[in-house]
Amino acid sequence: MRSERPLETRTGGRAAATGVIPGDVALSVGNPGTALPTGWKWRLLTDVARLESGHTPSRRRPEWWGGDIPWIGIRDATANHGGTIRKTEQCTNEHGIRNSSARVLPPNTVCLSRTASVGYVVVMGASMATSQDFVNWVCGPELDYRYLKYVLLAERRAFLRFASGTTHQTIYYPEVKAFHIAMPALGRQRQVADVLGSLDDRIDLLRQTNATLEAIAQALFKSWFVDFDPVRAKREGRAPQGMDAATAALFPDGFEESELGAIPRGWRVGTLGDVAEHLRRSVQPENIEPESAYIALEHMPRRQIALSDWGFADGLESNKFAFKKGEIYMESCAPISTRWGSRP
């Protein structure tokens, strides 16, 4: 009968890789043997955390979906990168778990996306399952889950070196099973996690503030340039609300007819091409600096234009488009949605 020791990996499959691929900070495929501060050690990650896989219950069985077991997919990871996830876009149920290789894992399990969109890290805020796109670790008593999370976040660029594949980069299980982590004593791990956690809290607060300001800006844009509230107010002899006199003077006091219907007097109908240039600066991967920011589909924000996440260009294998500061780009591949971005 198979042992159920707390840290025993349950992934099966091929054995751990025997080579060494050093990471950038505190993770490596294989033991790199590099010097560490006093009290730190290189440890095989599966010696201090149980490695778990994920799976997708059959989509042909709708009765296996829509239950009360949160199921983490790639979109959940990209939307919650670096954070604790408590709600997922999709849920499965006991039938889906029982009839697939998916497993329900405990809170504080650390999840890493290993295929397609490599390098996204989330922590389970409740008992959940994941798709096969993730490798997951249930930390043992020697490893603080928060420390593991921050190590994985620090190694995001290195994951492209750990991965292989022509169409989609994937970190395969032999490399995952060979992960070694540079570990201090548990007390120091907690100190590191506490400091970085306080910085994360501050970042989250700033993001919330930014989202609020962006919502205000969108509402203002709609009022001024979609509903034409300042024009309507002036037509009725009222001062536009929340607008100084100089700004109000820029709006006319009436409408005129156009092929699109009523528009502010003196405005004209045109195309985006009349006022903006469609740029297509193609650049080959060998001419892109590895340190360059790289924006893929998963980095594009929804319902806002401010970018909060991006990758790096090292490991790219196909031609890309270059953008300059202040330029605007829009998602254009199917399914087309309302996702825009502006290069910071």
C-alpha positions as CSV (number, residue, x, y, z in Angstrom):
1,M,0.0,0.0,0.0
2,R,1.3,3.4,-1.0
3,S,2.7,5.5,1.9
4,E,0.9,8.8,2.5
5,R,3.8,10.7,4.1
6,P,3.0,14.5,4.3
7,L,5.8,15.5,1.9
8,E,5.5,12.6,-0.6
9,T,5.0,13.8,-4.1
10,R,2.0,12.4,-5.9
11,T,2.8,13.4,-9.5
12,G,4.3,10.1,-10.7
13,G,5.8,10.2,-14.2
14,R,9.5,10.6,-15.1
15,A,12.2,11.0,-12.5
16,A,13.9,14.2,-11.6
17,A,16.4,15.8,-14.1
18,T,20.0,15.3,-13.3
19,G,21.4,18.4,-14.9
20,V,21.8,21.8,-13.3
21,I,20.2,25.0,-14.6
22,P,20.8,27.9,-12.1
23,G,18.1,30.4,-11.4
24,D,18.6,34.1,-10.8
25,V,18.0,34.3,-7.0
26,A,17.2,31.3,-4.8
27,L,16.0,28.5,-7.1
28,S,17.8,26.1,-9.4
29,V,17.1,23.0,-11.4
30,G,19.5,20.7,-9.6
31,N,21.8,21.7,-6.8
32,P,24.1,24.5,-8.2
33,G,26.5,24.2,-5.2
34,T,26.9,28.0,-5.1
35,A,27.9,29.6,-1.8
36,L,25.2,30.8,0.5
37,P,25.1,33.0,3.6
38,T,25.8,31.4,6.9
39,G,22.8,29.3,8.1
40,W,21.4,28.9,4.5
41,K,21.3,25.6,2.6
42,W,20.4,24.3,-0.8
43,R,17.5,21.9,-0.3
44,L,15.6,19.8,-2.7
45,L,12.2,21.4,-2.8
46,T,10.3,18.1,-2.7
47,D,12.1,17.4,0.6
48,V,10.4,20.3,2.3
49,A,7.1,20.6,0.3
50,R,4.8,18.0,-1.2
51,L,4.6,18.4,-5.0
52,E,1.1,18.1,-6.5
53,S,-0.3,18.3,-10.0
54,G,-3.6,19.4,-11.3
55,H,-6.2,18.3,-13.9
56,T,-9.3,19.5,-15.8
57,P,-12.5,17.5,-15.4
58,S,-14.0,16.6,-18.7
59,R,-15.8,19.5,-20.4
60,R,-18.1,16.9,-22.0
61,R,-19.7,16.3,-18.6
62,P,-21.4,19.6,-17.6
63,E,-22.6,17.9,-14.4
64,W,-19.0,17.9,-13.2
65,W,-18.9,21.7,-13.3
66,G,-20.6,24.4,-11.4
67,G,-20.2,23.0,-7.9
68,D,-18.6,24.4,-4.7
69,I,-14.9,23.5,-5.3
70,P,-12.9,26.4,-6.7
71,W,-10.8,25.4,-9.7
72,I,-7.8,27.5,-10.7
73,G,-7.2,28.1,-14.4
74,I,-4.6,30.2,-16.2
75,R,-6.9,33.2,-16.3
76,D,-7.3,33.1,-12.5
77,A,-3.5,33.1,-12.2
78,T,-2.9,36.0,-14.5
79,A,-5.5,38.1,-12.8
80,N,-4.1,37.3,-9.3
81,H,-0.4,37.0,-9.9
82,G,1.6,37.2,-6.7
83,G,-1.6,37.2,-4.5
84,T,-3.9,35.0,-2.6
85,I,-6.8,33.7,-4.6
86,R,-10.1,33.2,-2.9
87,K,-12.5,33.1,-5.8
88,T,-12.1,31.5,-9.2
89,E,-13.9,31.9,-12.5
90,Q,-15.0,28.3,-12.6
91,C,-15.8,25.7,-9.9
92,T,-16.0,21.9,-10.1
93,N,-17.6,19.5,-7.7
94,E,-17.1,16.1,-6.0
95,H,-18.0,14.3,-9.2
96,G,-15.5,16.2,-11.2
97,I,-12.8,15.5,-8.7
98,R,-13.6,11.8,-8.3
99,N,-13.7,11.2,-12.1
100,S,-10.5,13.0,-12.9
101,S,-6.9,13.4,-11.8
102,A,-7.7,16.8,-10.2
103,R,-7.0,17.0,-6.5
104,V,-8.4,19.3,-3.8
105,L,-5.4,20.9,-2.1
106,P,-5.4,22.8,1.3
107,P,-5.2,26.5,1.9
108,N,-1.7,28.1,1.5
109,T,-0.8,25.7,-1.3
110,V,1.6,27.6,-3.6
111,C,0.8,27.3,-7.3
112,L,3.1,28.0,-10.3
113,S,1.8,28.1,-13.9
114,R,4.2,25.8,-15.9
115,T,2.8,25.9,-19.5
116,A,1.5,28.4,-22.1
117,S,1.7,31.3,-19.7
118,V,4.8,30.3,-17.6
119,G,5.7,31.8,-14.3
120,Y,2.5,33.0,-12.7
121,V,2.3,32.4,-9.0
122,V,-0.7,32.4,-6.7
123,V,-1.5,31.1,-3.2
124,M,-4.7,29.2,-2.4
125,G,-6.9,31.1,0.1
126,A,-9.1,28.1,0.6
127,S,-9.2,24.4,-0.4
128,M,-9.1,24.4,-4.2
129,A,-8.1,22.3,-7.3
130,T,-6.1,23.5,-10.3
131,S,-5.8,22.6,-14.0
132,Q,-2.8,20.6,-15.4
133,D,-1.2,23.9,-16.3
134,F,0.1,24.2,-12.7
135,V,2.5,22.6,-10.4
136,N,1.6,23.0,-6.7
137,W,3.4,22.7,-3.4
138,V,2.0,22.0,0.0
139,C,4.7,23.2,2.3
140,G,6.0,21.2,5.2
141,P,7.0,22.5,8.7
142,E,10.5,23.6,7.5
143,L,9.2,25.9,4.7
144,D,7.1,29.0,5.1
145,Y,4.7,29.1,2.1
146,R,5.1,32.9,1.8
147,Y,8.9,32.5,1.5
148,L,8.4,29.9,-1.3
149,K,5.9,32.3,-3.0
150,Y,8.4,35.2,-3.0
151,V,11.2,32.9,-4.3
152,L,9.1,31.8,-7.2
153,L,8.1,35.4,-7.9
154,A,11.8,36.4,-8.0
155,E,12.6,33.7,-10.5
156,R,10.0,34.5,-13.1
157,R,12.6,35.3,-15.8
158,A,14.6,32.1,-14.9
159,F,11.5,30.0,-15.6
160,L,12.0,30.5,-19.3
161,R,15.4,28.9,-19.0
162,F,13.9,26.0,-17.1
163,A,11.2,25.6,-19.8
164,S,11.4,24.0,-23.3
165,G,9.2,23.6,-26.3
166,T,8.7,25.2,-29.8
167,T,5.1,26.3,-29.9
168,H,4.5,26.7,-26.1
169,Q,7.1,26.9,-23.5
170,T,6.6,24.4,-20.7
171,I,8.4,23.5,-17.5
172,Y,8.2,19.7,-17.5
173,Y,8.1,17.6,-14.4
174,P,11.6,16.2,-14.5
175,E,12.9,19.8,-14.1
176,V,10.2,20.6,-11.4
177,K,11.2,17.6,-9.4
178,A,14.8,18.7,-9.5
179,F,14.0,22.2,-8.1
180,H,16.4,23.2,-5.3
181,I,15.7,26.2,-3.1
182,A,18.1,28.3,-1.0
183,M,16.7,28.2,2.5
184,P,17.5,30.0,5.7
185,A,16.1,28.9,9.0
186,L,12.4,29.1,9.4
187,G,12.6,32.2,11.6
188,R,14.5,34.1,8.9
189,Q,12.1,32.9,6.2
190,R,9.3,34.5,8.2
191,Q,11.2,37.7,8.6
192,V,11.8,37.9,4.8
193,A,8.1,37.1,4.1
194,D,6.9,39.7,6.7
195,V,9.0,42.5,5.1
196,L,7.9,41.6,1.5
197,G,4.4,41.1,2.6
198,S,4.2,44.6,4.0
199,L,5.4,46.0,0.7
200,D,2.8,43.9,-1.1
201,D,0.1,45.4,1.1
202,R,1.3,48.9,0.1
203,I,1.3,48.0,-3.6
204,D,-2.2,46.5,-3.3
205,L,-3.4,49.8,-1.8
206,L,-1.9,51.8,-4.6
207,R,-3.5,49.6,-7.2
208,Q,-6.9,50.0,-5.5
209,T,-6.4,53.8,-5.5
210,N,-5.3,53.6,-9.2
211,A,-8.4,51.6,-10.1
212,T,-10.6,54.1,-8.3
213,L,-9.0,57.0,-10.1
214,E,-9.3,55.2,-13.5
215,A,-13.0,54.6,-12.8
216,I,-13.5,58.3,-12.1
217,A,-11.6,59.2,-15.3
218,Q,-13.8,56.8,-17.4
219,A,-17.0,58.2,-15.9
220,L,-15.8,61.7,-16.7
221,F,-14.9,60.8,-20.3
222,K,-18.3,59.3,-20.8
223,S,-20.0,62.4,-19.4
224,W,-18.0,64.8,-21.6
225,F,-17.5,62.9,-24.8
226,V,-20.2,60.3,-25.1
227,D,-23.2,61.8,-23.3
228,F,-22.0,65.4,-24.0
229,D,-23.3,66.6,-20.6
230,P,-21.3,70.0,-20.8
231,V,-22.9,70.8,-24.1
232,R,-26.4,69.9,-22.9
233,A,-25.8,72.1,-19.7
234,K,-24.7,75.1,-21.7
235,R,-27.6,74.7,-24.2
236,E,-30.0,74.9,-21.2
237,G,-28.2,77.9,-19.8
238,R,-26.5,76.0,-16.9
239,A,-22.8,75.9,-16.0
240,P,-21.4,72.5,-16.6
241,Q,-21.1,70.6,-13.4
242,G,-17.6,70.0,-11.9
243,M,-15.9,72.0,-14.6
244,D,-14.0,75.3,-14.4
245,A,-14.8,78.2,-16.7
246,A,-11.8,77.7,-18.9
247,T,-12.6,74.1,-19.6
248,A,-16.3,74.8,-20.1
249,A,-15.4,77.4,-22.7
250,L,-14.0,74.6,-24.9
251,F,-17.4,73.1,-25.3
252,P,-20.1,74.6,-27.6
253,D,-23.6,75.4,-26.4
254,G,-25.5,73.4,-29.0
255,F,-25.6,70.4,-31.4
256,E,-25.7,69.9,-35.1
257,E,-26.7,66.9,-37.2
258,S,-24.2,64.5,-38.7
259,E,-24.1,61.0,-40.3
260,L,-23.8,59.7,-36.7
261,G,-26.6,61.7,-35.3
262,A,-26.4,64.8,-33.2
263,I,-22.9,65.9,-32.3
264,P,-21.6,69.1,-30.6
265,R,-21.6,72.1,-32.9
266,G,-18.3,72.6,-34.7
267,W,-17.2,69.0,-34.2
268,R,-16.7,66.7,-37.2
269,V,-17.0,63.0,-38.0
270,G,-13.8,61.2,-39.0
271,T,-11.9,58.0,-38.7
272,L,-9.2,57.1,-36.2
273,G,-6.8,57.1,-39.0
274,D,-7.4,60.8,-39.5
275,V,-5.9,61.6,-36.2
276,A,-3.6,58.7,-35.4
277,E,-1.1,56.5,-37.2
278,H,-1.2,52.7,-37.2
279,L,2.3,51.6,-36.4
280,R,3.8,48.2,-37.1
281,R,7.4,48.3,-36.2
282,S,8.4,44.6,-36.6
283,V,11.6,43.5,-34.8
284,Q,13.4,40.2,-34.9
285,P,14.0,38.4,-31.6
286,E,17.8,38.5,-32.0
287,N,17.6,42.3,-32.1
288,I,15.6,42.6,-28.8
289,E,17.5,43.3,-25.6
290,P,16.7,40.5,-23.1
291,E,15.9,43.2,-20.5
292,S,13.2,44.7,-22.7
293,A,9.7,44.7,-21.3
294,Y,7.5,42.2,-23.2
295,I,3.7,42.5,-23.2
296,A,1.7,39.4,-24.2
297,L,-2.1,38.9,-24.3
298,E,-2.2,37.8,-20.7
299,H,-0.6,41.1,-19.6
300,M,-3.3,43.2,-21.2
301,P,-5.6,44.9,-18.6
302,R,-9.4,44.5,-18.7
303,R,-11.6,47.6,-18.6
304,Q,-8.6,49.9,-18.0
305,I,-5.5,51.1,-19.9
306,A,-2.9,51.2,-17.1
307,L,-0.5,48.2,-17.3
308,S,0.4,46.6,-14.0
309,D,2.2,43.5,-15.3
310,W,4.5,42.5,-18.1
311,G,7.3,40.0,-18.8
312,F,10.7,40.2,-20.3
313,A,12.0,39.6,-23.8
314,D,14.6,36.9,-23.1
315,G,13.5,33.6,-24.6
316,L,11.4,35.1,-27.4
317,E,11.6,33.1,-30.6
318,S,9.4,35.0,-33.1
319,N,9.1,38.5,-34.5
320,K,7.4,41.1,-32.3
321,F,6.2,44.7,-32.6
322,A,8.0,47.5,-30.8
323,F,6.2,50.4,-29.0
324,K,7.4,53.7,-27.7
325,K,6.4,55.6,-24.6
326,G,2.9,57.1,-24.8
327,E,1.7,54.9,-27.7
328,I,-1.5,53.0,-27.4
329,Y,-2.1,49.4,-28.4
330,M,-5.3,47.2,-28.5
331,E,-5.9,43.5,-28.4
332,S,-6.8,42.4,-31.9
333,C,-6.8,38.6,-31.9
334,A,-10.0,36.5,-31.4
335,P,-12.0,36.7,-29.3
336,I,-11.7,40.5,-29.6
337,S,-12.5,42.2,-26.3
338,T,-12.2,45.6,-24.8
339,R,-8.6,45.4,-23.7
340,W,-6.3,48.4,-24.3
341,G,-2.9,49.4,-23.1
342,S,-0.6,52.3,-23.1
343,R,3.2,52.0,-22.9
344,P,4.4,53.6,-19.6
